[in-house]
Amino acid sequence: CNYLTSIQLSDDLESIGEAALNSFSRMDSLFIPAKVSHIASNAFESTNNLKYIAVDKDNKYFDTREDCNALIETATNTLLRGSSDSVIPSTVTALGDYAFSMAAFKTLDIPDNITSIGTGAFKHCLLLEEINLPEGLAEIGDEAFYGCSKLTEIVIPDGVEEIGDGAFNQCQSLKYVGISDSVTRIGARAF
């Protein structure tokens, strides 16, 4: 669906499955209806043109708190999908799988409240040059920064115990990596 720019989800929709809206590269807005109670982790993996993300105020499972312009799973405080225009709220503790995959930003400071970065969270963020990881971070998931070809430097803070498989694979511009003593496992093809 390369030319699809918008989609209106039914008010009766309850679940969005694996890769349901994957690769909708021109879709610029997303509205989650009130009855949606399940969204698969990679449902929006390559929707890289999103500018506006909203959730019905009556939805009990997902929200867009603090006008953050991001989709958040309420019970776990996990940001599921954001865009280059999103703000990570201080109440969010995890960045979910593919949360910012293919987003277009050059720099990003991840707030100190984030303890986990999911699989492919920043996969193919082709413009990303600089990212600051928080001190409270404990886990960097598989392929978290895979294909961030302009990323030049990464410092893994104290507290991180595991760097997932392929976490920084295909980061051709990476010139410096600082790994803290707390890291006990570096996954296959991590760099």
C-alpha positions in Angstrom: 0.0 0.0 0.0 2.7 2.4 -1.0 0.3 5.3 -1.9 -2.1 5.0 1.1 -1.9 8.3 3.0 -4.6 7.7 5.7 -6.7 4.9 7.1 -9.8 5.2 9.3 -10.1 2.3 11.7 -13.5 1.1 12.7 -14.9 2.1 16.1 -15.6 -1.6 16.7 -12.0 -2.7 16.1 -10.5 -4.6 19.0 -7.1 -5.9 17.8 -4.3 -4.8 15.4 -2.2 -7.8 14.5 1.4 -8.5 13.4 2.6 -6.1 10.6 -1.0 -5.0 10.0 -0.1 -1.5 9.0 3.6 -2.2 8.3 5.2 -0.4 5.4 2.5 2.3 5.0 5.3 4.7 4.2 3.1 7.6 3.3 0.5 7.4 6.2 0.9 10.6 8.2 -1.7 10.1 10.9 -2.9 7.4 13.2 -6.0 7.3 15.4 -6.6 4.3 17.8 -10.3 3.7 18.5 -11.7 3.2 22.0 -12.2 -0.6 21.9 -8.7 -1.5 20.7 -7.2 -3.7 23.5 -4.3 -5.4 21.6 -1.7 -4.0 19.3 1.1 -6.3 18.0 4.6 -5.1 18.6 5.4 -4.6 14.9 2.0 -3.5 13.8 3.4 -0.1 12.6 7.1 -1.0 12.1 7.7 1.0 8.9 5.2 3.8 9.1 8.0 6.3 8.9 5.9 9.3 7.8 3.7 9.6 10.9 3.2 13.2 12.1 0.1 12.8 14.3 -0.7 9.9 16.7 -3.8 10.0 18.8 -5.9 7.6 20.9 -9.6 7.8 21.7 -10.0 9.3 25.2 -12.2 6.4 26.3 -9.6 3.7 25.4 -8.5 1.9 28.6 -5.5 0.2 27.2 -3.6 2.9 25.2 -3.1 6.6 25.5 -1.2 9.6 24.2 -0.6 11.3 27.6 0.8 14.8 28.0 0.2 15.5 24.3 3.2 13.5 23.5 2.1 12.5 20.0 3.0 8.9 20.6 1.2 5.7 21.2 1.6 4.4 24.8 0.5 1.1 26.4 -1.1 2.4 29.6 -0.6 -0.6 31.9 3.1 -1.0 31.1 4.1 2.6 30.4 5.7 1.5 27.2 5.9 3.8 24.2 4.8 1.6 21.3 5.1 4.0 18.4 6.4 7.5 18.1 7.6 9.8 15.3 10.3 12.4 14.8 7.7 14.9 16.3 7.1 12.8 19.5 8.1 13.7 23.0 8.9 10.9 25.4 6.8 11.6 28.6 8.5 11.3 32.0 6.0 8.5 33.0 7.2 6.2 30.2 9.7 3.6 31.3 10.3 1.5 28.1 10.6 2.1 24.4 8.8 -0.8 22.8 9.8 -2.9 19.8 10.1 -0.8 16.6 8.9 2.3 18.6 10.9 4.8 16.4 12.0 2.6 13.5 12.6 4.7 10.4 11.9 8.0 12.2 13.6 11.0 10.8 15.6 12.9 13.4 19.3 13.7 13.7 19.7 13.8 17.5 17.8 12.4 20.5 18.2 12.5 24.2 16.4 9.6 25.8 15.1 10.6 29.2 16.4 9.1 32.5 13.1 7.3 33.1 13.7 4.8 30.3 15.1 1.4 31.5 14.6 -0.6 28.4 15.0 -0.2 24.6 13.1 -2.8 22.6 13.9 -4.8 19.5 14.5 -2.6 16.5 13.4 0.5 18.5 15.5 2.8 16.3 16.1 0.4 13.3 16.9 2.2 10.1 16.8 5.8 11.5 18.9 6.8 8.6 19.4 10.5 9.7 20.3 9.7 13.4 23.8 11.0 14.1 23.8 11.4 17.9 21.9 9.7 20.7 22.4 10.0 24.5 21.4 6.9 26.4 20.1 7.4 30.0 21.9 6.4 33.1 19.0 4.2 34.3 19.1 2.1 31.1 19.4 -1.7 31.8 18.7 -3.3 28.4 19.4 -2.6 24.7 17.3 -5.0 22.6 18.2 -6.9 19.5 18.7 -4.7 16.4 17.8 -1.6 18.5 19.9 0.7 16.4 20.4 -1.6 13.3 21.1 0.4 10.2 21.6 3.8 11.8 24.2 4.5 9.2 25.0 8.1 10.3 25.5 7.3 14.0 29.1 8.2 14.9 29.4 7.5 18.6 27.7 5.5 21.3 28.4 5.4 25.1 26.8 2.5 26.9 26.0 3.8 30.5 26.6 1.9 33.7 23.7 -0.4 34.5 23.3 -1.9 31.1 23.9 -5.6 31.4 23.1 -6.8 27.9 23.6 -5.5 24.4 21.3 -7.5 22.1 22.1 -9.3 18.9 22.8 -6.9 16.0 22.1 -3.9 18.2 24.5 -1.6 16.3 24.9 -3.7 13.2 25.1 -1.8 9.9 26.1 1.4 11.7 28.9 2.2 9.2 29.8 5.6 10.5 30.3 4.4 14.1 33.8 5.6 15.2 33.6 5.3 19.0 31.9 2.9 21.3 32.2 3.2 25.1 31.1 0.1 27.0 30.6 0.2 30.7 31.9 -2.5 33.1 28.3 -3.5 33.9 27.9 -5.2 30.5 28.0 -8.9 30.9 26.8 -10.0 27.4 27.3 -8.5 23.9 25.0 -10.3 21.4 26.0 -11.8 18.1 26.8 -9.3 15.4 26.1 -6.5 17.9 28.6 -4.3 16.0 
